[in-house]
């Protein structure tokens, strides 16, 4: 029903988000959910919708184990929500991921970047 509606109303952000949530949950179609969330983002709804879409993509990428995409989305979310609790949490999670990837050297230098 969502897909048929979206053919007629492709700018319906709420329907894209609802489809994404349906696909990520009961249907376990992660690729379809990602496509729905990215389509929702393209509607340019902004504001609360952008935060909601960002949160849902972050959750999806965590579930999928997509570290690279997760880092990109966390950086985007942190930047768009700078100065908020949510933006700070995204920035902190991103820093944690980067420090796990590049731990400090036991000799006190910077982590191995290779």
C-alpha positions as CSV (number, residue, x, y, z in Angstrom):
1,X,0.0,0.0,0.0
2,X,2.9,2.4,0.8
3,X,4.5,1.8,-2.6
4,X,1.3,2.4,-4.5
5,X,0.7,5.6,-2.5
6,X,4.3,6.8,-3.1
7,X,4.0,6.4,-6.9
8,X,1.3,9.0,-6.7
9,X,2.8,11.1,-3.9
10,X,6.6,10.7,-4.1
11,X,7.2,13.7,-1.8
12,X,5.3,12.2,1.1
13,X,8.1,12.1,3.7
14,X,6.0,10.4,6.3
15,X,5.1,7.5,3.9
16,X,8.7,7.0,3.0
17,X,9.7,6.8,6.7
18,X,6.8,4.5,7.5
19,X,7.8,2.2,4.6
20,X,11.4,2.2,5.8
21,X,10.4,1.2,9.3
22,X,8.2,-1.6,7.9
23,X,11.0,-2.9,5.8
24,X,13.6,-2.7,8.5
25,X,11.4,-4.4,11.1
26,X,8.9,-7.1,10.2
27,X,10.2,-7.6,6.6
28,X,13.9,-7.5,7.4
29,X,14.7,-5.9,4.0
30,X,17.6,-3.7,5.0
31,X,18.5,-2.6,1.5
32,X,14.8,-1.6,0.8
33,X,14.7,0.2,4.1
34,X,17.8,2.2,3.3
35,X,16.4,3.1,-0.1
36,X,13.1,4.3,1.5
37,X,15.0,6.4,4.1
38,X,17.2,8.0,1.4
39,X,14.1,8.7,-0.7
40,X,12.5,10.3,2.4
41,X,15.6,12.5,2.8
42,X,15.3,13.6,-0.9
43,X,11.9,15.1,-0.2
44,X,13.8,17.9,1.6
45,X,11.3,17.9,4.5
46,X,14.1,19.0,6.9
47,X,13.8,19.7,10.6
48,X,12.3,16.9,12.7
49,X,12.1,14.7,9.6
50,X,15.8,15.0,8.9
51,X,16.6,14.1,12.6
52,X,14.2,11.1,12.4
53,X,15.6,9.9,9.1
54,X,19.2,10.2,10.4
55,X,18.3,8.3,13.6
56,X,16.7,5.6,11.6
57,X,19.6,5.3,9.2
58,X,22.1,5.2,12.2
59,X,20.1,2.4,13.7
60,X,19.9,0.5,10.4
61,X,23.6,0.8,9.7
62,X,24.4,-0.4,13.2
63,X,22.1,-3.4,12.7
64,X,23.7,-4.2,9.3
65,X,27.2,-3.8,10.6
66,X,27.9,-1.1,8.0
67,X,30.7,0.7,9.8
68,X,31.6,3.0,7.0
69,X,28.1,4.1,6.3
70,X,27.5,4.4,10.0
71,X,30.4,6.8,10.4
72,X,29.2,9.0,7.5
73,X,25.7,9.2,8.9
74,X,27.0,9.9,12.4
75,X,29.1,12.7,11.1
76,X,26.2,14.1,9.1
77,X,23.9,13.9,12.1
78,X,26.4,15.4,14.5
79,X,27.0,18.3,12.1
80,X,23.3,19.0,11.5
81,X,22.4,18.8,15.2
82,X,25.5,20.6,16.6
83,X,24.9,22.0,20.0
84,X,22.2,19.5,20.9
85,X,22.3,16.5,23.2
86,X,21.6,14.2,20.2
87,X,24.3,15.8,18.1
88,X,26.8,15.5,20.9
89,X,26.0,11.8,21.4
90,X,26.5,11.2,17.6
91,X,29.8,13.0,17.7
92,X,30.9,11.0,20.8
93,X,29.9,7.7,19.1
94,X,31.8,8.7,16.0
95,X,34.9,9.5,18.1
96,X,34.6,6.2,19.8
97,X,34.5,4.3,16.5
98,X,37.5,6.1,15.2
99,X,39.5,5.5,18.4
100,X,38.6,1.8,18.2
101,X,39.9,1.7,14.7
102,X,43.1,3.6,15.5
103,X,44.1,2.8,19.1
104,X,47.0,4.6,20.6
105,X,50.4,2.9,20.1
106,X,51.8,1.2,23.2
107,X,54.9,3.5,22.7
108,X,52.9,6.7,23.2
109,X,52.6,7.7,19.5
110,X,49.6,7.9,17.4
111,X,47.8,4.7,16.3
112,X,48.7,2.7,13.3
113,X,46.9,4.4,10.4
114,X,47.7,1.7,7.8
